[in-house]
């Protein structure tokens, strides 16, 4: 592969991973919003006194979003940066 | 007591400003802190820029008076950050210099693109500034007992000093100090609340349900219409990726890797903070009580300060009040700086001077713009006294999501976008958002007292974001611009490797 092809390939890979993770983030958040809109009784169920499904899912949306950023940063630090270092040489 | 903490904060930040002023000589220092900010520092500063008084006082108040419904906002304010990280942060850092318009202007005829981007930026910044200034005025009047107008003038004046003399370096460190104080204050308050419930958050939630009914742990009437909820969610999720003062932060770090890491830190800090709002809100509900909170302020904004007073006495109330004020001060400084960059870098240098400024002119114009925006913020803050500010924040997010985000995303990733497409998308996003807000129930029914509103949704993002994308795409496809497509191919290398490649 020549350099331009390598750059194009890396651009495509990065866009695919970023696009997939964006889709996951959108599904998580709007899944939560749709549950709020259409499944209120489900979110009101208390798994133990005080811990409703709604509160648990709300906390999980926050933690899940952060874990998504962790996953991306680890992948990019390892895979993208190695490829970029190779390109710079 | 509150005044004492407040003066300590002012003295500390003015000291930082004096230190930063000696290091701020060039335009690059003024806009981008000499690109010397580390990933960790920028993570804290991003968190500082983002966690406004609305999130601290507003969400704590909302949760304490409505329960679960307030938490919908806690989650909504966070989910924009993964989008910023995946789609925007690294290409933005590699392609631009000072403003997000740099990235869009790179591929297209710069003059029309800069003008359109500056309109979107200034519209976003103005509405966000009004909300913060009005919030600052009422908050300081409540906390310190000084008149609304005086509070707005003090906020504007101190903020002008930070930005004018210390530029981005002072603004960054004010954000860092403020973020650290806010996180420390929220943590301390949270620990004091949880100590009364054997450090078990579910025991706190159970106590809230026991006293005010199981309904406080489930969705209530705040989200009455699903479309309304989805529209608000879209504005929050994609607005973050179009906020000019947030995007500008990515130019303060040395390279794309630091930009990437800083979003990860920021997301962790902001996420932690919003999880704490669960505890603070329900803590205020159980320990202070919704009636006492509403009696102090009908909007519920006093929930966190009242909780602090109950748990830690007057000293802690003073500390939390000073933190809340510091929060507003830091956010308006960041907003003003990004507005000044749009006026000086985008409009003056690249439109009026066609990219060839006279020496030192860019910095001089940026400083004049800072003073002008500061005075404008004070005037608007005073004239909007008593208005509902929540809708102005929502409006700022809706404009950012519709005017700035679609054009920026398409410019980075879609090779067939054209000059006309980018300009049409940005103008459509700005104009349609302003128009639909004007026709919405918030203005027509709540503010003007009419019986019905022409447009049913309070937040127009559900219509305006797809519209801005569609207009950008259709206009580009109707009249292709081969040079813009060729530039996209040429920029592939810079997008990955940065401006030095």
Contacts between the chains, C-beta under 8 A, distances in Angstrom:
chain1	res1	chain2	res2	distance
A	7	B	492	5.4
A	7	B	493	5.4
A	7	B	496	6.2
A	8	B	492	6.5
A	10	B	496	6.1
A	11	B	492	5.5
A	11	B	495	7.0
A	11	B	496	6.5
A	14	B	496	7.6
A	15	B	413	6.6
A	18	B	86	4.1
A	18	B	87	5.9
A	19	B	86	7.8
A	21	B	82	6.9
A	21	B	86	5.0
A	22	B	82	7.3
A	22	B	83	6.1
A	22	B	86	4.9
A	22	B	87	6.1
A	25	B	79	6.4
A	25	B	82	4.3
A	25	B	83	6.4
A	25	B	86	7.4
A	26	B	237	7.3
A	28	B	79	7.6
A	29	B	75	7.1
A	29	B	76	7.7
A	29	B	79	4.4
A	29	B	233	6.5
A	29	B	237	6.2
A	30	B	230	6.9
A	30	B	233	6.3
A	32	B	75	6.6
A	33	B	72	7.8
A	33	B	229	5.2
A	33	B	230	6.0
A	33	B	233	4.8
A	34	B	226	7.3
A	34	B	230	7.7
A	36	B	72	6.4
A	36	B	219	4.7
A	36	B	223	5.5
A	36	B	229	6.2
A	37	B	223	6.3
A	37	B	225	7.9
A	37	B	226	3.4
A	37	B	229	5.2
A	37	B	230	7.5
A	38	B	226	6.5
A	40	B	218	6.3
A	40	B	219	4.9
A	43	B	68	7.7
A	43	B	218	5.4
A	43	B	219	5.7
A	44	B	214	6.7
A	44	B	215	7.6
A	44	B	217	6.9
A	44	B	218	3.4
A	44	B	219	7.7
A	46	B	209	7.7
A	46	B	214	7.1
A	46	B	217	6.8
A	48	B	202	6.3
A	49	B	202	7.0
A	49	B	206	4.2
A	49	B	209	7.5
A	50	B	201	7.8
A	50	B	202	3.8
A	50	B	203	6.2
A	50	B	204	7.1
A	50	B	205	3.6
A	50	B	206	3.0
A	50	B	207	7.5
A	50	B	208	7.7
A	50	B	209	6.3
A	50	B	217	7.3
A	51	B	202	4.5
A	51	B	205	6.5
A	52	B	68	7.2
A	52	B	205	7.5
A	52	B	214	7.8
A	52	B	217	3.9
A	52	B	218	5.8
A	54	B	68	5.4
A	54	B	71	7.7
A	54	B	217	6.6
A	54	B	218	5.5
A	54	B	219	6.2
A	55	B	68	6.5
A	55	B	71	6.9
A	55	B	205	6.4
A	55	B	217	6.0
A	55	B	278	7.1
A	58	B	68	7.6
A	58	B	71	4.7
A	58	B	72	7.6
A	58	B	74	6.9
A	58	B	75	5.2
A	58	B	278	7.6
A	59	B	275	6.3
A	59	B	278	7.0
A	61	B	75	4.6
A	61	B	78	7.7
A	61	B	79	6.9
A	62	B	74	7.2
A	62	B	75	5.9
A	62	B	78	5.3
A	62	B	271	4.7
A	62	B	274	5.8
A	62	B	275	5.9
A	63	B	271	7.0
A	63	B	275	7.9
A	65	B	78	5.7
A	65	B	79	5.3
A	65	B	81	6.8
A	65	B	82	5.2
A	65	B	267	6.8
A	65	B	271	6.8
A	66	B	78	8.0
A	66	B	267	5.1
A	66	B	268	5.5
A	66	B	271	4.6
A	68	B	82	5.0
A	69	B	81	6.7
A	69	B	82	5.4
A	69	B	85	5.2
A	69	B	263	6.4
A	69	B	264	4.9
A	69	B	267	4.7
A	69	B	268	7.9
A	70	B	264	6.4
A	72	B	82	7.7
A	72	B	85	6.1
A	72	B	86	6.1
A	73	B	85	7.6
A	73	B	260	5.9
A	73	B	261	6.3
A	73	B	263	8.0
A	73	B	264	4.6
A	76	B	90	7.9
A	76	B	260	5.9
A	77	B	257	7.3
A	77	B	260	7.8
A	77	B	261	7.9
A	81	B	257	6.4
A	84	B	496	6.2
A	84	B	497	6.3
A	87	B	496	7.3
A	87	B	497	6.6
A	88	B	497	6.7
A	88	B	501	7.8
